[in-house]
């Protein structure tokens, strides 16, 4: 039988433990909600009405201001509990994995791409291929004159096919949107960590953000596609945007280096629309005044005309981070006119933030 003194001591320990639990900040599972301001509600009505009039099929919108969701809506094919195809928004997650692997001492920006795959090199390795670095892959300046889309077949090794593709330009000097370059980043992360990107990110990013381990498509070689193929829910996108807005800090933990977030999101190179060659810009009427794809490219992220930046995917998938407004806008869609969609964001949403 316990003595009275022992029982009192045990009760004090329980009380102290309870106090500690009460005083500890609760982890964020879902982003906190706050009432939608009238100005935001009116602006969102205008955004969605004009989008519908322009045949822009918006699936979901979530607006976060100072860490709280001030507006959210799902419509058309959008469902709050169902992960949405992200297309090239996937690239930003791959770049995050690269930054983490660099911080872990597994690789460096200046590492040569050929050094990771000595057994997959072509018979003749050009000087330009020898010069290609991890940074060149991140900035879409690996030196290809055309993206090696033909490498994406079921009957060949995608890394081997990428390395065999002619490197016409000196790496670092010529911008060409290149999803296979992002696949190579995924392959490198898997090579140096021993884990697929989705598995490497799970304890480091997805679990701390309370994002269910997502689906991410793979190549025939069992490597996450990197530049596409990731599926997440709208709130997951908003959380990622909030993490980036907070320079990689989440619930008191530095999940991603603040310096890496800065490098990802700043202009590293000049840029042009995906699928457009640099010399075609003028004849297509693309200018820095009218195009959000000509504001510069970071590490798998785009700069925007209003001075913010975004993760960007085909058919209108966006994580837009607006540091000056301490805001994040997450959008999923199925549209052809991505510039028209962004124009409506700048017209209706940005002014009320």
Order of alpha helices (4+ residues) and beta strands (2+ residues): alpha-beta-alpha-beta-beta-beta-alpha-alpha-alpha-alpha-alpha-alpha-beta-alpha-beta-beta-alpha-beta-beta-beta-beta-alpha
